[in-house]
Amino acid sequence: MLDGDGFRLNVGMVLINQSGQVFWGQRPRNAGWQFPQGGVDEGESAEQAMFRELQEETGLKPTDVHVLGRSQDWYRYHLPRRFRRKPPGCVGQKQKWFLLQLNSDDSAIHFDTGTKAEFDGFEWVSWWYPLGQVVPFKRDVYRRVLLEFLPLRDARVGYSID
């Protein structure tokens, strides 16, 4: 689903464990690392899309996580031309972000949900680690999202850990 400016409506998830570390997912065939994200379908709310994408990408169900917050605004990034599909239309992603805490143990995370796997591995990493690792065209969005969610993360784990 595209907005009037050609941005695909999308949701992103920052998933933390009990220590405040973030889920950092490895794309198949070593195609990079990122936070879980995915498109919003027609007639779907951002929250509905988030729970659907979370289950499709990580195997986690709504009962496995606690929603700590959602971004105030939609964040946008432009896709480099080499990643844009033909015919033209989609210029990038417009994302609503969610901060989630894992309530289950790591064994609840799996990538065999029956659809094409978005990830084939993951690590728990420090809060700021993704900024130095994510593809450059997503870096500013990641920085802004992590800054917005930092007080919520710190309140949840009870102290600042970075």
C-alpha positions in Angstrom: 0.0 0.0 0.0 1.5 3.3 -1.1 0.8 6.8 0.2 0.3 9.8 -2.1 4.0 10.5 -2.2 5.0 7.0 -3.3 6.1 5.6 0.1 5.1 2.1 1.0 3.3 2.0 4.4 5.3 -0.2 6.7 5.9 -1.1 10.4 9.2 -1.6 12.2 9.9 -3.3 15.5 12.6 -2.8 18.1 12.4 -5.9 20.2 14.3 -5.9 23.5 15.1 -8.7 25.9 14.9 -8.4 29.7 18.4 -6.9 29.7 17.5 -4.1 27.3 19.5 -5.6 24.4 17.9 -5.5 20.9 17.0 -8.2 18.5 19.3 -8.0 15.4 18.1 -10.2 12.6 20.3 -11.7 9.9 18.8 -11.7 6.4 19.0 -15.0 4.5 22.2 -15.6 2.5 24.0 -13.0 4.6 22.2 -10.2 2.8 22.6 -7.9 5.8 21.1 -7.4 9.3 18.1 -5.3 10.4 15.2 -4.9 12.8 12.0 -6.8 11.9 9.8 -4.7 9.5 7.1 -5.2 6.9 4.3 -3.8 4.9 0.8 -2.7 6.1 -1.9 -4.5 4.1 -5.1 -2.8 2.8 -7.6 -2.3 5.7 -5.0 -3.2 8.4 -4.0 -0.9 11.3 -0.4 -0.4 12.0 -0.7 -2.4 15.2 -2.4 -5.3 13.3 0.4 -5.2 10.7 3.0 -5.2 13.5 1.7 -8.3 15.1 1.3 -10.1 11.8 4.8 -9.2 10.6 6.3 -10.1 14.0 4.8 -13.6 13.8 5.8 -14.0 10.1 9.4 -12.8 10.7 10.2 -14.1 14.1 7.5 -16.7 15.0 6.6 -14.6 18.0 2.9 -14.4 19.0 1.3 -11.4 20.7 1.4 -13.2 24.0 5.3 -13.5 23.7 5.8 -9.7 23.8 4.7 -6.6 25.7 4.2 -3.4 23.7 6.2 -0.7 25.4 5.5 2.1 23.0 4.9 3.2 19.4 6.5 6.1 17.5 4.8 9.5 17.6 5.3 10.0 13.9 5.8 8.0 10.7 9.4 7.8 9.7 10.5 7.8 6.1 13.5 6.7 4.1 14.1 6.7 0.4 15.2 3.5 -1.3 18.2 3.8 -3.5 17.2 3.6 -7.2 18.8 0.1 -7.6 16.4 -1.3 -5.0 13.2 0.2 -6.5 11.0 -2.2 -8.3 9.7 -1.8 -11.8 7.3 -0.3 -12.7 8.2 2.8 -10.7 6.0 4.0 -8.0 7.5 3.1 -4.6 10.2 5.6 -3.7 10.8 4.3 -0.1 9.2 3.3 3.1 6.9 5.2 5.5 7.2 3.4 8.9 5.4 3.4 12.2 7.7 1.9 14.8 7.0 -0.2 17.9 9.1 -0.9 21.0 8.4 -4.5 22.2 9.8 -6.5 25.1 10.1 -10.2 24.8 8.2 -12.0 27.6 9.1 -15.5 26.5 12.6 -17.1 26.3 14.6 -17.1 23.2 13.3 -20.5 22.2 10.0 -18.8 21.1 11.9 -17.2 18.3 11.9 -19.2 15.1 12.0 -18.6 11.4 10.0 -21.5 10.0 6.6 -19.8 9.8 5.8 -21.3 6.5 6.3 -18.2 4.5 9.6 -17.0 2.9 12.0 -16.5 5.8 13.0 -12.9 6.4 15.7 -14.0 8.8 17.8 -17.0 9.3 19.5 -16.0 12.5 19.7 -13.3 15.2 21.8 -11.9 17.9 21.0 -9.8 21.0 23.1 -6.7 20.7 23.6 -3.4 22.5 21.1 -0.6 21.9 23.4 1.5 19.6 25.1 -1.3 17.8 22.7 -1.4 14.8 23.6 2.2 13.9 27.0 1.1 12.7 25.8 -2.0 10.9 22.5 -1.2 9.1 22.5 -0.2 5.5 23.3 3.5 5.1 19.9 4.5 3.7 18.1 3.3 6.9 20.6 4.7 9.4 18.9 8.0 10.1 15.6 6.4 10.7 17.2 3.9 13.1 19.0 6.7 14.9 15.8 8.7 15.4 13.7 5.7 16.4 16.3 4.5 19.0 16.5 8.1 20.4 12.7 8.3 20.7 12.5 4.9 22.4 15.5 5.2 24.7 13.5 6.7 27.7 10.9 3.9 27.4 13.7 1.2 27.3 15.4 2.8 30.3 12.2 3.0 32.3 11.5 -0.7 31.6 14.9 -2.0 32.5 15.1 0.4 35.4 18.3 2.2 34.5 20.4 3.4 31.5 22.7 0.6 30.3 24.4 2.4 27.4 
